[in-house]
Amino acid sequence: MFVATIVIPEGGGVYAKRMIEQNVFLFVLYLFLGFMAGASIASFADAAASRTVAEKKWWGDARSLCGACGRTLSLADLVPFFSFLWLRGCCRTCRTIIPARHFYIECVAGIFGAAFVWKWGVSPALLFSFVALLFLLFHAVTDFLCGYIYDAWVIAMAICAIVLRFLFGNVSAVFDGMLGAGLGFCVIYLIVLLSRGGMGSGDAMLMLGTGAMLGWKMTIVALYLGFLCGGVVVIPLLVMKKVSRKDILPLGPFLAFGALLSLFAAGPLLALFGLSQSWPWN
């Protein structure tokens, strides 16, 4: 058995500034489990979002079906990330091509899941991260598919965040979540008013739920990174005339991605202004 010394870099959450000695195979196993957890969450969020947009049932006894031949999918068809590779992106029965979007979402979410485990280990921050991943992916997919953010899911996200803050944190943590919710909503809603219909109020609701999960300081970073990601993608499209200023583009996926990036970038960015991350991200 090889033993490796793993150094968690600065800003590594509760494990920052600590050198731990751990079995390297066990550490890789933790990362793999984190990857599969993230991919599994993405698979569920993607399916739930797609069926919600299509006004189909996704809970209870609803089964996953091939959209082309209608065959009920088996467990071998539903293993996140790996089933797509094994099936070579096609239905096992009718060979209809499976949209690559599903694979990409699972892959990106899996990378985030492994990064969550690497950064925080077993801690409240890890739980918050995976819950945030679930809701943010759902909002990103629905906004991408139909340009709509579902208020019920946003409210569920906010309630879940406050309950977790109450159960694992303290009164200060609950207040931080409520302040983040108010800040996220107000900033986007102000832009909605100034744009006079150029931006939908659903984005404000999205940031309400996101703010409750992140807290007020990380919400600021999430907003900054979300708009930055949007600019990086949209500006080249405008230059290449792939889209025009009159086109309505979903902001939700960019805000969701910015929120996920803020889980890793908030520490260094806040430190530039002499601020530190609040619970559970500190």
N, C-alpha and C positions, 0 to 999 in steps of 0.2 A: 504494500500500500504506500503510495507516494503521499507525502504531506507537504502542502504549500502554504506559504505565508501570504495572505491576501491583505493588501492595504486599501482601506476604504478612503477615497480622496476627500479633500476639504468639501464641506457642504453636503456630506453624505447622510443627512438626517441624524437620527439618534446614534448612528454608528460612526459619525464623523470623528476624526482625530484619534481613531482607535486602530491598533494593529491586532488582527486576530489570526490565530493559527488554526486552520481548519482543513479537513480532508478535501482535497481538490475535487474528487469525484462527487462527494456529497454536495459541494458548492455548485458544481455544474448541474446536478440533479435539481437543486433548488431553482436555478435559473430556467431549466427546462419546464419545471412545473409552473413557474411564473409565466412562461411563454404560452403554455397550453391553457392556463387559466385566462389569460388575456384573449387568446384566440377563441376560446369557448364563449366568453362573454360577448365577443364580437359576433360570433355566429348567432347567438340568441338575439342580440340587439338588432342585427341586420334583418333576421327573419321577422321579429316582432314589428319592426318599423315598416318593412315591405308589406306585411299583411295588414297593418293598420292603415297604410295609405290605400291599399286595395279594398279596404273595408271587409276584410276577412278575419275570422277568428284565429287567434294564435295561442290561446290559453286552454287549459282543461284537457279534453280528449282530442284536440286538434292534432293531426299528424302531418308530418312533412311529406309533400308530394312532388313528383316531377311535374313542372309546369307544362311540359309537352305531352307526355304519354299518360300522366296521371298515376303512375305507379307509386305506392307508398314506399318511401325510402327506408332502408334498413340501417342498422347501426354502422355497418361498413361504409355506407354512403355519407355518414354524418360526422365522422371524426374531423374536427376542425383542422384546417391546413393540410393534413396528410391525405384525406380522402380526395381532394381536388387533384393532388399530384398523382395518386394511385389511379384515378379514373381518367387522367389526362384531360381534365376539364370538360368531360362529356358525361351524359347520363349513361349508366351501365346497361340500360335496356334499349333505349331508342337512339342513343348516341347523339342526342341534341346537345349542342354546346352550352355549358354552364357559364353564365356571365362572369367574367374575370373579376368584376367588382367585388364579389363575395370573397374571393381568395385574397385580394389585395387588402381588404379591410381586416381579415383575420390575421394576415401577416403583420401588418402595422400594429394592430392591437396586441399581438403576441410579443412583439419587440418591446412595446410599452410595458407589458406585464412582466417580462424578464427584468427590465430596467427598474420597475417598482421594487421587486424583490431584492435586487442588487443594492438599491439605494437605502431602503428602509428596513429590510428584514421583517420579522414578525412584529408588528407594531400597529397602533391605531392609524398611523399615516398610510400603511399598506392597505388597510380596510377601506379608508376614505378614497384612496387612489382607484381601487377596483370598482367601487360604487360610482365614482365620478366617471370612470371609463364607460360603464354600462349606459348611463344616462346621456352622456355627451355623444356617444356613437349613435344612439337612437335618434337624438335631435338632429345630428348631422345628416343621417340617411333620409329622414323624412323631409328635411328642408331641401336636400339635393333632389329627391324624387318628385316632390310636389310643391316645394316652396312654402311649406307650412310647418310651424312649430306647434305641437299639441300642448295646450295649456295644462291638461290633466297630468301629463308626464312631467311638466316643469314643476307643478305644485307637488307632485309625488317626490321629485328630486329635492326640493327645498325642505319638505317635511322630513324626509329621510336624513338629510344633512343635519337638521336641528336635533332630531332624536339621537343620532350618533354623537353629536357634540354634547348632549345632555348625559348620555349613558357613559361615555368614556372620558369626557372632559369636565368642565365646571361652568359656573355662571358666566365667567369671562369668555369662555369658548363659545357659548350660546350667543352672547351679545356680539361677538366677532362675526359669527355666521349671519346674524340678522343685519348687521351693518354692511356686510359684503353683499347681501341680497339687495338691500336698498340702494347701495352705490351702483351695483351693476345695472339694475333696472333704470335708475334715474339718468345715468350717463347715456345709455342707448336711447331712452325715450326722449331725451332732450334733442338728440340727433334726429330722431323721427319727426319731432315737431319742426325743427329747423329745415329738414329736407322736404317738408310739405308733401308727404306721401312717397318720397323716394326710397324710404326704408320702412319695412313693416314692423309693427309693434311686437311680433313674435320674437324678434331678436332681443328686445328688451326683456321679455319673459324668460328667454333662454339664459340671459345673464343674471336674472333674479335667482334661478335655481343654481347656476354656477357659482354666483357670489356666496350663497348660503353654504356651499360645499367648501369653497376656498378661503373665505374670510376676506376682509376689506383690502388688505395690503396685496395679497396675491391676485385679487380681482383686478386691481390696477394693472398689474403685470400681464394678466391674461388678456385684458382689453388691448393693451399695447401690442402684444405679440399677435393677437388675432387680426388686428387691422394691418399689421406689418405683413403677415402671411397673405392676406387678401391683396395687398399692394404688389407683393412679389409675383403673384399669379396673374392678377388682372391687368396690370400696367403693360406687360409684354403682349398680352392678348389684344389690348387696345392699339398698341403700336403696330402689330401685325394685321390689324383690322379683322381679327377673328370675331370680335365683339364690338359693339358700339356703345356710346354713353347712354343710349336709350334702352339698351337691353337690361332686363332685370336679372341680376345674378344673386344666388343665395349667399348670404353672409354667414349663416349658421355653421357650415362646415369649417370656415376659417376661425370663427370664434371658438368652436369646440377644440380645434387643433391648437389654437393659441393657449387655451386653458390647460390642455395636457402638457404642452411645452413649459408652461409656467411652473409646473410641479418640479421641474429640474432647473429652470433658469431663474426663478424668483429669488433664490438665495443670493447669488452673485449680483443680480441687478439691484436688489434692495440694499445690499451692503454698500453700493456706490453712494447711496444717500444716507448712510448711517442707520439704516433700518434692519431689523431682523425679522425672520419669519415667525408667525404666531403658531400656536398649537393647532393641529398635531404635526405641522410641517417643520417645526424647529428641531 
